[in-house]
Amino acid sequence: MSNDLRQRLEGASGFEIPDHRWKQLHEKCLEASNFTEQLALTAVPKTDWFRNAPWYQALETEFCSHLKTQAKPWACWSAGCSTGEECYSLALILHRFLHPKNGQLEILGTDFIESRLNFAREGKYSAPKSESPLHSYRPSFESSESSWQIKELPCKPQFQRHNLASEAFPKPTKGLWDLILCRNVLIYLSKEKQRELLRQFHSLLAPEGWLMTGASETLLEHQDLFQVRFCGEAFYFQKR
Ligand SMILES: C[S@@+](CC[C@H](N)C(=O)[O-])C[C@H]1O[C@@H](n2cnc3c(N)ncnc32)[C@H](O)[C@@H]1O
């Protein structure tokens, strides 16, 4: 019964649940009231504003310069966006440095756990700690002592349910993606699923488009598809 559930969860998410992790999880999964809740238990939601600062510095500097050379509307997709902080961090940077007009920038956040997307759509977060880089973006929020609510942005991120393991990948309204963020998601997937995803990301990226993964997701096997680039302490993969 327990192994059956583990296989169903692996099938639905594309994850490989290692034995040690299943030992921590399976009791909680058996207590959960339905399969969606069980799936949410296996899919770690951890995220943060401007998570891994050097990656956001690379977006501020090199990626904004790259976008300026693109004539078409700009398109960015955060795959596995959890509760939305990654999409809004990106949106805040792109608005600050590129001042997009209505319709000039599309940001899509996807995740397969609907409750995380609902949270992201609401855009209301706990007030950040005093050392958070978010403070420099305070005018973009309605803030109280306990919570910060994102205000309207000219090009606000949209959020959509999508399962990376089993569904056709989303395309932007026009053309291909300039940036795909898939950070801290690939590590949970089997090698085979990772390979499949990377090929699909490659086919949906515009020429010289960027793929950004998490700091520990190095994709060493994919040098035929992507050129690894370094920017300060960060790295990204540029479509060949
Ligand atoms: C650890 S969080 C990372 C969030 C964000 N990308 C970051 O780096 O801060 C991973 C997210 O990926 C989502 N996820 C995992 N497997 C997925 C799948 N097969 N399809 C869509 N989303 C998935 C999880 O629900 C979770 O919210």
The ligand as an SDF file (V2000), in Angstrom:
LIG
                    3D

 27 29  0  0  0  0  0  0  0  0999 V2000
   11.6150   24.1120   -3.9120 C   0  0  0  0  0  0  0  0  0  0  0  0
   10.3180   24.9980   -4.7560 S   0  0  0  0  0  0  0  0  0  0  0  0
   11.2810   26.1700   -5.6720 C   0  0  0  0  0  0  0  0  0  0  0  0
   10.5470   27.4560   -5.9160 C   0  0  0  0  0  0  0  0  0  0  0  0
   11.3380   28.5000   -6.7140 C   0  0  0  0  0  0  0  0  0  0  0  0
   11.5870   28.0390   -8.0550 N   0  0  0  0  0  0  0  0  0  0  0  0
   12.6430   28.8300   -6.0280 C   0  0  0  0  0  0  0  0  0  0  0  0
   13.7100   28.3780   -6.4630 O   0  0  0  0  0  0  0  0  0  0  0  0
   12.6110   29.5630   -5.0280 O   0  0  0  0  0  0  0  0  0  0  0  0
    9.8630   23.8040   -6.0200 C   0  0  0  0  0  0  0  0  0  0  0  0
    8.4730   24.0320   -6.5820 C   0  0  0  0  0  0  0  0  0  0  0  0
    8.3530   23.2230   -7.7620 O   0  0  0  0  0  0  0  0  0  0  0  0
    7.0670   22.6780   -7.8200 C   0  0  0  0  0  0  0  0  0  0  0  0
    7.0980   21.4420   -8.6140 N   0  0  0  0  0  0  0  0  0  0  0  0
    7.7320   20.3010   -8.3150 C   0  0  0  0  0  0  0  0  0  0  0  0
    7.4770   19.3720   -9.2400 N   0  0  0  0  0  0  0  0  0  0  0  0
    6.6780   19.9440  -10.1690 C   0  0  0  0  0  0  0  0  0  0  0  0
    6.0620   19.4800  -11.3540 C   0  0  0  0  0  0  0  0  0  0  0  0
    6.2050   18.2210  -11.7650 N   0  0  0  0  0  0  0  0  0  0  0  0
    5.3150   20.3580  -12.0570 N   0  0  0  0  0  0  0  0  0  0  0  0
    5.1540   21.6350  -11.6260 C   0  0  0  0  0  0  0  0  0  0  0  0
    5.6790   22.1160  -10.4920 N   0  0  0  0  0  0  0  0  0  0  0  0
    6.4360   21.2780   -9.7700 C   0  0  0  0  0  0  0  0  0  0  0  0
    6.7170   22.4060   -6.3490 C   0  0  0  0  0  0  0  0  0  0  0  0
    5.3100   22.3470   -6.1570 O   0  0  0  0  0  0  0  0  0  0  0  0
    7.3600   23.5930   -5.6480 C   0  0  0  0  0  0  0  0  0  0  0  0
    6.4380   24.6400   -5.4300 O   0  0  0  0  0  0  0  0  0  0  0  0
  1  2  1  0
  2  3  1  0
  2 10  1  0
  3  4  1  0
  4  5  1  0
  5  6  1  0
  5  7  1  0
  7  8  2  0
  7  9  1  0
 10 11  1  0
 11 12  1  0
 11 26  1  0
 12 13  1  0
 13 14  1  0
 13 24  1  0
 14 15  1  0
 14 23  1  0
 15 16  2  0
 16 17  1  0
 17 18  1  0
 17 23  2  0
 18 19  1  0
 18 20  2  0
 20 21  1  0
 21 22  2  0
 22 23  1  0
 24 25  1  0
 24 26  1  0
 26 27  1  0
M  CHG  2   2   1   9  -1
M  END
$$$$
